[in-house]
Amino acid sequence: MKCAWLTMAALLHFPGLTSTLESADGCESQPTCNQCLQSPGCAWCKQKDFLKSGESNERRCDTPEALEKRRCSEKNIFNPEPSVDPLKDAELQNKKENVVQLRPQNLNLKLRVGVPETFTVTFKRAEGYPIDLYYLMDLSYSMQDDLEKIKTLGQEILNTLMRVTNKVRIGFGCFVDKVGMPYVSTVKAKLANPCPSRLDTCQPAFSFRNVLRLTEDAREFREQVSKQIISGNLDSPEGGFDAMMQVAVCQDEIGWGNVTRILVYTSDDTFHMAGDGRLAGIYQPNDGKCHLNRYGLYDKGNEYDYPSVGHLSRVLSANNIQLIFAVTEKSVPAYKALSELIPQSVVGELKNDSSNVVQLISEAYGNLSSTVLLEHLEAPQGLNISFKSHCGNGEPSDWKKSGKCNNVKIEQQVSFTVSVTASTCLSKKELFFVKVQGIRDQLKVNVETLCACNCGDREEGSPSCNGNGNLECGVCSCNKGHLGQKCECQRQGARNTTLTMEALCRREKDSQLCSGQGICECGTCVCRGHFRGNFCECDDSSCGRHNNKICNGQGICDCGTCKCHANYIGPTCECSTKTDKCTNKDNVLCNNHGDCECNRCKCHAGFIHDFCTELVAPCKTYQKCVTCTVNNELKAGDVGNCTKECGSAKLVHIQEPTQFYCQNDSITFKVELDSRNGNVEISYANAPGAIDMTALVLGSSVSGVVLIGIAIIIIYRVLLEVYDRREYRRFLLEQQNVQWKENMMKCLKVEEYLKWTASSRETDVLRADLEDYVKRGLRPDGRTLCDRVIRACNQQLGMGTVDSKHLAKLVSLVQLALRGYESVEEPGLQSSPLYMEKILFHIMKKLVSQGTPQHSQLLGSLLYKRLAVSKRSAFSTEMEDFCVLVRSCFVVLWNGVTGTQPNPVILPRERLQRHIQALSFLLLLEGLSDTSPFSSKVAVYTEDALIEFVKSCGTLSENDASYLLQEIKHYLIPTQKPGKNPAPEKWFAVCEVLVHTCRLLFKANHWVHALDLVTGVREWLRDSSCLDAFLELAQQAVEIHRFHQSEEENSKALTDCARIVRGLPSLGDQECHVILQVCQLIVSALEMNQNKGHDGKYLLTWFSFLEEYQELISRHLCKVTALPADKKRMFQQQLFCTMCQGFTSAYDSMVAFQVQGLRMLH
């Protein structure tokens, strides 16, 4: 009830709501002509004398029918109609000099907002239309046999297409991938010859090369292709997206003509796409421009990322290029999924040697040419465009975003209905195109919206505006200084002050202006919505409703009172004075047993039905009568001995079985009144299909029991069958397992293991067999078996995204197979250096790209262990490969924190763990490459990782600090002691990491964790005397920080620091660098906690340490002549800062002593 009152109050207070509700099924009234035209279904009345007293201009805006009812003449109703006007509509023709396949070619479209307008587009594919075919081939090493085959097929391809058209041109291009890790090996020898075997010869890798422009000369095609040499790369996916983008946008270089354009793409593997370039540090998105140099090479491959699928699709469509993917069997699913995202593209299965490429191109072209896809381009915002296809095969299609017809033959005509709806007004005349994909013909559509009124009846100084304004569209536009609907009033004149004017708008002295339902202009009320009258006292929407219509739709609301049409009466015109619905077939009013009120019978007591022809409860009243009559088997109308039960009722026996509304055992009957004499008439008959209810109940019960029993038996047999089959399959698997165990597990091909790892369940079976085999002990060929299992898992991960459960089982299988692989030495197997490490690297990269940190961490740990062993045993010739692989591991883990998932959510700890693990790989390179003696890359990246971790956490909590320390110890500080031939560079790198970490922990006041870290490093480097001084100074720095935290006296720690620095022997560059770093850490510890004013003892120890520190910096600056300029400047700044710190401390202490002395004197 409360909600109802609130709704009524809202309607009364906001008349606009009432107006909107009233016009919901037609037009929503607007105050101006322009706004009126923007409302669907609205028209504007420009008639001068149309408005009544107090009515606002909104009343001029309504449906044309409503305006006519309110006596606005038809010529004064402004209602511009939308239209379609063809400007160019040439006939479809197939003449060589002028081929027209699409009509019309140009049209003008005028729209009303919200009103759809349609037009028809017709298309007929011309016969013999010229073709340009560009053959784009993958030249990776696995396509070697395909290249040899295609060298001989140029003429055959031309001959096949010549059967369709008499003019064909063919071109050739090839691609490999971006030249950089991890796509292509950057080892110098591999860059020159990327073949897997050094006995083979390959050309250097490249991104894309345009070998031959489109030409009609098959001989030239054969010559140019025969010159091509195979190339090679590292990873499975290829760089075909870069190549397709260049083929599409380099129009002049490729030589595309205004003909049917076909691009044939051949490959035997998947593709790189947008985002994959980040693995090589390429972040700039593809710009979609031509970058071919004078040799036809794409030379910006290492500057721009691969294009996205959407970007490539738009470019191909805009350039009318139809795409044929000719790929091998294993890649067909991936390219079919890609083809669904690229219009006018098909996929064909290519044999391993490309021997069926001619047949494939012919069939694919037939499929492309038989599909007609109509779409719109460059449509402005605010237009909704949909298509209905008429393909000549029966009913048209539903409305869709594009039109499509399949199996369209040459010279067959199809049509499309295009519907365009404007959802808002366009600011200017716009243009868009409708075209068939892959065809140059297009329809140019000029579109504008009819949102401005141009009534053509402007009157300057119109008398209707009292000569004080201009009349246009029935509305006065007043001159300056005048106002009012008819410009009858001047602004603040002597006779029209505000109080005077407002008094004319009040019905009574103290009443509201215009009854609260309008505004006062010039002493006249201008009412809102449906209100009118001199004081807006009349509301033409306030009348009562019946059947949810004002005045029942049978009257006019006049100032709150319904004025009913003829034959209607009542407050809401709800009552009809007609009697047609009260009269039966005998023309008797309500059967003489009721009164006709509002054209409905109101029956007297005891009678019901529309015409009062039935009695209340007739079944019960006449049940005994019917029973008696049936039992006595009397004739119809002869009541015999049943007079007592039937009275004067007349009985009629219906011979045919009939169902009436009264039921008595197997007899049904009805009771009616004869409208002519008022007598009761009973019609009875046998019920249709009357049956014995007892037999029915018994039969149903027995049948139910039997059916339930049968159902139970069937269910039992089905369950038993399922169980038997399951047990039989288990028996077969166990039998196979027994056979394998007897044969110690057969060594199969990689393809067989690829099938075994295709599902989660089969992976479980393979893992169980392999685990048993490893436990029993592998035979000599077991190493080969484990190698093939690992390679199969690598290929399985490269075939697409794997669900999490299956992924975990594949990683576990790799771990188990690696354990078996390492347990056996098989002579002559995989002599290539770092063979297994490279496979593990590719697996780890795929896991990182799929965003699985737990699994990529595990693979990273396995790979790190093998690389650490390989570093100690690697020959000098293998060291370059080793360094490249280790750097690649670092890049993948460091840059792959976000994976390739859209909008990933990376937890700070997860990011830190990945970063620190990446740094453990970088630590392997210390001492192997030309590193600067003044800073380690590990230390630099560690500082970046720590800063990012602290920013992500906000505040470094106790738990965060513990986790940070745990990860650094786990990945960067080995548990075993350095060997006989240690790498000092690694020690120094770890020491720099220690300094950066301690400085971070000092800032967060976690000195306990800093002490724990220093103790761990000291334990690891216990026998390394060259770093004893560094470790001692680091521990003293922690002690100084701890003393300041507890406000204890720390002069002894500073004295020990000065003593250690003073006693240092002649140091090498790296040793001196880390000592200076830890001295700066001591200074930082003092700066973080320094209080104003110290006693003399503290100052002396502080100055003593600063003096030794300055002396060390000076010696280092004089000794190292080849010091880089930036490092030299840094050391000079440190020297200057220590001097300033000494002066500042002395001054602060002096001031403190003076203040203390004054207090004592006072």
PyMOL commands that set and color helices and strands:
alter all, ss='L'
color gray80, all
select helices_A, chain A and resi 2-13+15-22+33-37+57-60+64-69+74-76+141-150+154-162+188-192+218-226+240-249+251-254+276-280+309-318+329-339+357-369+463-465+498-503+514-516+551-553+590-592+618-621+623-631+640-646+693-742+750-756+760-776+782-798+804-822+835-849+853-873+879-898+908-923+937-953+958-972+984-1003+1007-1020+1025-1045+1051-1062+1069-1089+1096-1119+1125-1161
alter helices_A, ss='H'
color red, helices_A
select strands_A, chain A and resi 43-45+61-62+77-78+83-88+93-95+98-100+102-103+106-111+117-124+131-138+168-175+208-215+260-267+321-327+345-349+372-377+383-390+403-405+413-422+430-436+442-449+469-472+475-478+482-483+489-490+518-521+524-527+531-532+538-539+545-546+549-550+555-558+561-564+568-569+575-576+594-597+600-603+607-608+614-615+650-653+662-664+667-673+680-686
alter strands_A, ss='S'
color yellow, strands_A
deselect
rebuild
show_as cartoon
